[in-house]
Each structure stands twice: as C-alpha cells, then as structure tokens.
Amino acid sequence: MRTQGASSGQRTPEHVAVIMDGNGRWARQRGLPRLAGHRAGTENIRSIVTACIELAIPCLTLYAFSTENWSRPSVEIQGLMDILGEFIDRETQSLHEQGVHLRHLGSLEGISENLCHKVRYAIDLTHHNDRLTLSIAFNYGGRTDIVNAVRKLIAQGMPADAIDEQLISANLSTGGLPDPDLVIRTSGEWRLSNFLIWQAAYSEYWATPVLWPDFKAEHFRQAIDDYGRRERRFGGINQPN
C-alpha cells in the first residue's frame, strides 16, 4: 500500500533509489581533493535518511561504489573504503536507535577483512529494525547481480523452464525488497550506470544538476512531490472516470 506524503498529501514511493553522483566535481569546484568530496557526500546521507523517516518511505537504496569503480586510482579506492568504515563506526548506533535496518548490496570480495567485519556487524545489529531499510550498494553491479541470481538458481538444480521473473527477483541481492518506484540521480547525468537495472525496469526517474554533497532534504522532498504527481501505468492504459 502506498503511504501519503507528510506535506503534499500525494502518493509516496515505497522504495527510493539514489545514484549519488558529483562528489568529485563538488571537490574540484572548491579546489579540494576528490576524497574531500566523497567525505562531504557521506555526511549528506544523514539528512536524506531523516527525510525518508519523516515521509514514511520504508526503503532507501544508495549507490556508493560500483564494480566499475575499481578502475579508479588505488589511493581513491582506499580512501573510499576508509570513508565507508568511518561511516559505519560513526552512524550505525544512531541508525539503529532510529529503527533503520541496514543492508549491503553487492559483493564483499576484494574488501579488507576489517571492513567486512564492520559491514557484517552493522547488518547484524540492525537486522530486526523495520522503520526504514537502508541498503548500501557497495561493490555492486546490476549485471553481476542478475548473473549471480541465475547461477544460484542453477546451483539449486532449478530446471530452465521453471525459472521466471519472480524467481530471479527473489534471488537478486535486493530479494525481499520492493522494486524501486523512483530512481534519483544527482549531478545532471541521465543514465543508470549499471545500478538496479533489473529492479528499475518500471521505475520513475528524477534527475537534477545539483551535486550530491549539495543535495539536501528539500531537493529530496521536491523529487518525492514530483513523483506523487505522476501517473503510473506499468504498460497499461488508465481508464477515464
């Protein structure tokens, strides 16, 4: 069931996914190193989580690090790993107290054992919370997600003619979550970049030129209000009253 927005009285999405883009450009505009932009972007997550809770949006997914990001300079990659570890150390207890359930989408392969331990701790601590499911897509790729789901079904001995969309969806890393109703991308880009490409088949899109560190709760609410005014048909035709 769709909830109603606190301020607009319009339909509110059950699941919002955000491609957090523009950290590097934000830093460059200020003459700062790229990692300063990533830190600023991480600090920004808190306000968006709060906005989701206030709007009674039950699921938020954030694209933090793609499988393609491994091609970046090693110093930047290590910095991103450090920033994620700092975020978990700093925010997990507060998120837990707010009733946030943390999930990780993607693979922990290639991640240090120390960071893996932090990720698993945060997931275990918040496992029973149900106010907001916050999924962090870190070392995530949409195509790999689909391949892994199919391989899992094959390993289970599932015959080919028994595999359908529902089974694949259930075996993706987002299994158990509703598909995103709304995908937001910051920094003016208009592409999915291998993010939830199966799950976003019928998602609404909302893009803004605002860079992620500058994307505040008021921008998020604007996206939600815009979504609430859209007419969703899922390939069908709405009949006039």
WODA-V188657 format. One record per pair of residues at least 24 apart in sequence whose ideal C-beta (glycine too) atoms are under 10 Angstrom apart, sorted by sequence separation. I is the first residue (numbers start at 1). J is the second residue. D is the distance in Angstrom with one decimal. If there is no record, write none. Layout:
I:J:D
I:J:D
This chain:
20:44:8.0
101:125:9.8
102:126:4.6
103:127:9.3
148:172:8.0
149:173:8.2
172:196:8.8
174:198:8.6
179:203:6.9
180:204:8.8
182:206:6.2
183:207:9.1
184:208:7.5
186:210:5.6
187:211:5.1
203:227:9.9
206:230:9.4
20:45:8.1
101:126:5.0
102:127:8.5
146:171:9.5
148:173:7.6
149:174:9.8
174:199:5.6
186:211:6.1
187:212:6.6
38:64:9.3
85:111:9.8
92:118:8.2
96:122:8.3
100:126:6.1
101:127:6.7
145:171:9.4
146:172:7.1
149:175:8.3
172:198:6.4
173:199:9.6
186:212:4.5
187:213:10.0
204:230:5.8
18:45:9.3
38:65:9.7
84:111:8.9
85:112:8.5
88:115:8.1
92:119:10.0
95:122:8.0
99:126:8.6
101:128:7.6
102:129:8.2
111:138:8.2
145:172:5.3
172:199:6.9
185:212:9.4
186:213:9.0
187:214:9.6
20:48:9.1
98:126:9.6
101:129:4.2
111:139:6.5
145:173:5.4
184:212:10.0
186:214:8.3
187:215:8.8
204:232:7.0
81:110:9.6
85:114:7.2
88:117:9.8
89:118:6.9
92:121:7.4
93:122:9.5
96:125:5.5
97:126:9.9
99:128:9.6
100:129:5.7
101:130:6.4
106:135:9.7
110:139:6.7
144:173:9.3
145:174:7.8
169:198:7.2
186:215:5.0
203:232:9.8
18:48:7.1
81:111:7.0
82:112:9.8
85:115:5.2
88:118:4.5
92:122:4.5
95:125:9.0
96:126:5.0
99:129:4.7
100:130:9.4
101:131:7.8
102:132:9.7
103:133:6.2
105:135:5.2
106:136:8.4
108:138:8.8
109:139:7.3
142:172:9.1
168:198:7.1
169:199:7.5
202:232:7.9
81:112:6.7
84:115:6.6
87:118:9.3
88:119:6.8
91:122:8.7
92:123:9.6
95:126:6.5
96:127:9.9
98:129:8.2
99:130:6.7
100:131:6.3
101:132:7.0
102:133:8.1
103:134:7.1
104:135:7.4
105:136:6.9
106:137:5.7
107:138:9.0
108:139:7.1
142:173:9.8
184:215:8.3
202:233:9.4
16:48:8.9
85:117:9.7
86:118:9.6
89:121:9.8
93:125:8.0
96:128:9.9
97:129:9.3
99:131:3.1
100:132:4.9
101:133:4.7
102:134:5.5
103:135:4.2
104:136:5.8
105:137:4.2
106:138:5.4
107:139:5.1
202:234:5.5
77:110:9.5
81:114:9.4
82:115:8.6
85:118:5.5
88:121:7.6
89:122:9.3
92:125:6.3
93:126:9.6
96:129:6.6
98:131:6.6
99:132:6.8
100:133:7.7
101:134:7.0
102:135:7.8
103:136:7.3
104:137:8.2
105:138:7.4
106:139:4.3
107:140:7.6
140:173:7.2
165:198:8.8
186:219:8.3
201:234:9.7
202:235:7.7
78:112:9.3
81:115:5.8
84:118:8.1
85:119:8.8
88:122:5.1
92:126:7.2
95:129:8.2
98:132:7.5
100:134:5.2
101:135:9.0
102:136:7.1
103:137:9.4
104:138:6.3
105:139:9.0
106:140:3.2
107:141:8.6
140:174:10.0
16:51:9.7
84:119:8.0
87:122:9.3
88:123:9.9
104:139:8.8
105:140:5.0
106:141:7.4
184:219:8.7
16:52:7.0
95:131:9.8
98:134:9.8
104:140:8.7
105:141:10.0
137:173:8.2
165:201:9.4
184:220:7.5
95:132:8.6
105:142:9.9
107:144:7.5
137:174:9.1
34:72:8.9
38:76:8.0
42:80:9.4
106:144:8.2
107:145:9.4
135:173:8.4
13:52:9.8
16:55:9.2
34:73:8.9
67:106:7.5
95:134:6.9
106:145:7.8
135:174:7.0
184:223:5.3
12:52:9.8
35:75:8.2
39:79:8.6
43:83:9.9
60:100:9.0
64:104:9.8
66:106:8.5
67:107:7.8
70:110:7.3
105:145:7.6
183:223:9.8
184:224:9.3
16:57:5.9
34:75:9.3
35:76:6.6
38:79:6.7
39:80:9.9
42:83:5.5
46:87:9.6
64:105:9.4
65:106:7.8
107:148:8.4
133:174:10.0
182:223:6.8
13:55:9.1
14:56:9.7
15:57:7.7
16:58:9.7
17:59:8.6
18:60:7.3
19:61:9.8
20:62:5.9
21:63:8.3
33:75:9.4
34:76:5.9
38:80:6.0
41:83:8.8
42:84:7.9
45:87:7.4
49:91:8.7
59:101:9.4
61:103:8.4
63:105:8.9
64:106:9.0
67:109:9.8
106:148:10.0
135:177:7.0
182:224:7.5
12:55:5.8
14:57:7.1
15:58:7.3
16:59:7.2
17:60:7.7
18:61:7.2
19:62:8.5
20:63:6.1
33:76:9.0
35:78:9.5
36:79:9.7
39:82:9.6
58:101:9.6
62:105:9.4
63:106:9.8
67:110:9.5
91:134:9.8
133:176:8.9
181:224:10.0
184:227:9.3
12:56:6.6
13:57:6.2
14:58:5.7
15:59:3.9
16:60:5.5
17:61:4.3
18:62:5.3
19:63:4.7
20:64:6.7
35:79:4.2
38:82:9.7
39:83:5.9
42:86:7.8
43:87:9.0
46:90:9.6
59:103:9.4
61:105:7.0
133:177:6.6
182:226:8.9
6:51:9.8
12:57:6.0
13:58:9.3
14:59:6.1
15:60:7.6
16:61:7.4
17:62:7.7
18:63:6.8
19:64:9.9
20:65:10.0
34:79:8.0
35:80:7.8
38:83:5.5
42:87:5.3
46:91:7.1
49:94:9.4
53:98:6.4
133:178:9.8
182:227:4.8
12:58:9.5
13:59:8.5
15:61:7.0
16:62:9.5
17:63:7.3
18:64:9.8
33:79:8.7
34:80:9.6
38:84:9.6
45:91:7.8
49:95:7.1
53:99:7.9
65:111:9.8
181:227:7.0
182:228:9.8
7:54:9.1
8:55:9.4
13:60:9.8
19:66:9.5
35:82:8.6
39:86:8.4
43:90:9.6
53:100:7.9
6:54:6.1
7:55:8.1
24:72:9.6
35:83:7.3
39:87:9.5
42:90:9.2
43:91:9.9
46:94:8.3
50:98:8.2
52:100:9.1
88:136:9.3
182:230:9.1
5:54:9.8
6:55:5.5
42:91:9.0
46:95:9.1
49:98:7.6
87:136:8.7
145:194:9.1
149:198:8.2
181:230:9.8
5:55:5.9
6:56:7.1
45:95:9.7
142:192:7.2
144:194:8.4
145:195:9.7
4:55:9.4
5:56:8.3
49:100:6.7
142:193:8.7
143:194:6.1
145:196:8.0
146:197:7.5
181:232:7.9
3:55:7.9
4:56:8.1
5:57:9.0
24:76:8.8
84:136:7.9
141:193:9.5
142:194:4.6
145:197:8.2
146:198:5.4
3:56:4.7
141:194:5.1
142:195:5.8
145:198:7.0
146:199:9.8
3:57:7.5
84:138:6.3
140:194:8.3
141:195:8.5
142:196:5.8
143:197:6.8
145:199:8.6
3:58:7.9
84:139:9.9
140:195:7.5
142:197:3.6
143:198:9.1
140:196:8.7
141:197:9.1
142:198:6.6
23:80:9.7
81:138:9.2
142:199:8.1
80:138:8.7
81:139:9.7
137:195:6.8
142:200:8.4
137:196:7.7
135:196:9.8
107:173:8.8
105:172:8.7
106:173:6.5
105:173:4.4
69:138:9.5
70:139:8.1
104:173:8.1
105:174:6.4
69:139:8.2
103:173:8.4
65:136:8.8
66:137:7.7
69:140:9.7
103:174:8.4
58:130:8.1
60:132:6.3
61:133:8.4
62:134:7.3
63:135:9.7
64:136:5.4
65:137:7.6
66:138:8.9
67:139:6.2
69:141:9.7
105:177:9.3
58:131:7.9
59:132:7.3
60:133:7.3
61:134:7.8
62:135:7.2
63:136:8.7
64:137:6.1
65:138:4.6
66:139:7.8
67:140:6.7
68:141:7.0
103:176:9.1
58:132:6.3
59:133:4.8
60:134:5.3
61:135:4.2
62:136:5.6
63:137:4.8
64:138:4.7
65:139:5.7
66:140:6.2
67:141:3.6
103:177:8.0
56:131:9.0
57:132:7.2
58:133:6.4
59:134:8.2
60:135:7.2
61:136:7.8
62:137:6.7
63:138:8.7
64:139:8.9
65:140:7.2
66:141:5.9
67:142:9.2
56:132:9.0
57:133:9.9
59:135:7.3
60:136:9.7
61:137:6.2
62:138:8.9
64:140:8.1
66:142:8.8
67:143:8.6
63:140:7.1
67:144:6.0
53:131:6.3
66:144:9.8
67:145:9.6
52:131:9.3
53:132:5.6
61:140:9.6
63:142:9.8
52:132:5.5
52:133:9.7
50:132:9.7
52:134:8.1
49:132:6.9
49:134:6.3
48:134:9.5
45:134:8.5
105:195:9.7
45:136:9.0
105:196:8.5
61:174:7.5
59:174:9.2
61:177:7.8
20:137:9.8
15:133:8.5
17:135:8.4
19:137:9.3
59:177:5.7
18:137:9.8
58:177:9.3
59:178:6.5
61:180:6.6
15:135:9.2
17:137:8.4
58:178:8.3
59:179:9.8
60:180:9.5
63:183:9.4
59:180:7.8
59:181:9.1
61:183:9.1
62:184:10.0
63:185:8.9
57:181:9.3
69:193:9.9
57:182:9.3
68:193:7.7
68:194:6.7
66:193:6.5
67:194:7.4
66:194:6.0
63:192:9.3
66:195:7.3
63:193:7.5
63:194:9.2
63:195:4.9
63:196:8.1
61:195:8.7
61:196:7.1
48:184:9.4
61:199:8.8
44:186:9.7
41:186:9.2
62:212:9.8
17:174:9.5
15:174:9.0
17:177:10.0
26:186:9.7
60:220:9.7
26:187:8.5
15:177:6.4
17:179:9.2
18:180:9.4
25:187:6.5
55:217:9.6
14:177:9.1
15:178:4.8
17:180:4.0
21:184:9.9
22:185:9.4
23:186:9.3
24:187:9.3
25:188:9.5
54:217:8.3
57:220:9.5
14:178:5.0
15:179:6.7
16:180:6.5
17:181:8.9
18:182:9.1
19:183:7.0
20:184:9.1
21:185:5.9
22:186:5.3
23:187:8.6
48:212:9.7
13:178:9.1
14:179:9.0
15:180:4.6
16:181:7.0
17:182:7.3
18:183:7.6
19:184:7.1
20:185:8.7
21:186:5.0
22:187:3.1
51:216:8.7
52:217:9.5
55:220:8.5
14:180:8.7
15:181:5.6
16:182:4.9
17:183:4.8
18:184:4.7
19:185:4.2
20:186:6.4
21:187:4.0
22:188:7.9
51:217:4.2
55:221:7.4
13:180:7.6
14:181:5.9
15:182:7.7
16:183:7.9
17:184:7.2
18:185:7.6
19:186:7.1
20:187:8.9
21:188:8.4
22:189:8.3
44:211:9.9
45:212:9.5
48:215:7.6
50:217:6.9
51:218:8.8
54:221:9.0
57:224:7.5
13:181:3.6
14:182:9.4
15:183:9.6
16:184:6.6
17:185:9.4
18:186:7.5
19:187:8.7
21:189:5.6
44:212:6.4
47:215:8.9
48:216:8.3
49:217:9.8
51:219:9.5
52:220:8.0
12:181:8.9
13:182:4.6
44:213:5.5
47:216:6.0
48:217:6.8
51:220:4.9
55:224:6.2
11:181:8.9
12:182:9.6
13:183:10.0
19:189:7.7
21:191:9.7
41:211:8.5
42:212:9.7
43:213:7.6
44:214:8.1
47:217:4.9
50:220:9.7
51:221:6.4
55:225:10.0
40:211:9.2
41:212:4.7
42:213:9.0
44:215:6.5
46:217:9.9
47:218:9.5
48:219:9.2
19:191:8.6
21:193:8.1
40:212:8.4
41:213:4.9
44:216:7.6
47:219:9.9
48:220:5.5
52:224:9.2
19:192:7.5
40:213:3.9
41:214:9.6
44:217:9.7
47:220:8.0
51:224:8.2
19:193:6.4
37:211:8.1
38:212:9.5
39:213:8.8
40:214:8.7
41:215:8.8
17:192:9.6
37:212:8.4
38:213:8.9
19:195:5.7
37:213:6.3
18:195:9.4
19:196:9.3
36:213:9.3
17:195:7.1
2:181:8.5
17:196:5.7
15:196:9.7
17:199:7.9
29:211:8.0
17:200:7.0
30:213:9.7
15:199:8.6
26:210:9.8
27:211:9.4
26:211:4.4
17:203:7.3
19:205:10.0
21:207:9.5
22:208:9.7
25:211:5.8
26:212:7.1
27:213:8.4
16:203:9.5
21:208:9.9
22:209:8.8
24:211:9.1
25:212:9.3
26:213:4.6
15:203:8.8
16:204:9.9
18:206:9.7
19:207:9.1
22:210:7.7
23:211:7.3
24:212:9.9
25:213:9.6
26:214:6.8
22:211:3.2
23:212:5.7
26:215:10.0
13:203:9.1
16:206:9.3
21:211:7.7
22:212:4.7
23:213:6.2
13:204:8.0
20:211:9.6
21:212:5.9
22:213:7.2
20:212:4.4
22:214:8.0
19:212:8.6
20:213:9.0
22:215:8.2
18:212:8.3
21:215:9.5
20:215:7.9
18:215:8.3
18:220:8.4
16:220:8.2
18:223:9.1
16:223:7.8
16:224:7.5
13:223:9.3
13:224:6.9
16:227:8.4
12:224:6.3
8:221:8.3
11:224:9.4
12:225:9.5
7:221:6.9
10:224:8.3
13:227:5.7
6:221:9.1
10:225:6.6
12:227:7.9
13:228:8.4
5:221:8.2
8:224:7.7
10:226:9.5
11:227:7.5
12:228:6.6
7:224:8.9
8:225:4.9
10:227:8.1
11:228:4.8
6:224:9.6
7:225:7.6
8:226:9.8
10:228:2.9
11:229:8.8
5:224:6.1
8:227:9.9
9:228:8.4
10:229:6.4
11:230:8.7
13:232:10.0
5:225:6.8
8:228:5.7
10:230:9.6
8:229:8.5
11:232:8.5
5:227:9.1
5:228:5.8
4:228:8.7
2:228:9.2
2:232:10.0
